[in-house]
């Protein structure tokens, strides 16, 4: 007598394989749609530092519009060299808060405020911003105490600036005497390049400082730096001028926000360290 051996009907095996293939297709479609949205429309970023206080805080989760200035290789993950320059782009406006790729690296994301357009002459005197020889309008606000991040608070100045185009925003600076970057030479912004500054003026490595790029670099897309200005800002390394190609997008809104103590692997901090007052705040 022979024993009966159970076998899986062929249609059941085929059905399981087909179901697995459909799952793979669904995941692939979802990833493809997410990639298209990330490249063409919007991309989220988390603010890693205090350089844009009092408008952006460490732990803010922001949304950046990718279409505002068109597209370059830096619009695509890992910045593949598929093409040069920008396509389908509008011009950025002075006062925009912009995410861009650090010129000396090409992969690290920075976020600063655009203050200098191609052809502009930019200077800082006594902490005040000058554009083409004229001081930007400033209105001092009440001083505030800010957490230093080292276990104590320190007084900070709050100043409202108004650009020549009429855009207003708050900046922040140490309440003490002039610090590095408060007095500079005159920067002439090259063609197809931009000049950026952090709103936290005494805590921002930005276009006031040497870009850390060799003067012998021959890349035609690089922005030429005037090394004579380094005598005013010392040997600090910052951003320098930013090529138009390096712009990633315009910061539009703070979607969510957490204190610096929040941690991905400590779920209770998602609620205890949330900053609801900063949720859905439109940036200007």
Protein Blocks (a to p, Z undefined) as FASTA:
>chain_A
ZZddddddfklmmmmmmmmmmmmmmmmmmmmmmmmmmmmmcccdddfbfklcckbcghia
cdddfklnopafklpghiiafbgcjehiacddehiacddddfklopaccddddfbdghia
cddeehiaceehiacdddddddddddehnopacdddddddddfkopacdddddfbdcdeh
iaccdddddehiacdddfblmlcccfkbcehiafkbcbfkbccddfklmmmnojadcebp
adfklpnbdcfbdfbdcdfkbcfklmklmmmmpcfklgopacZZ
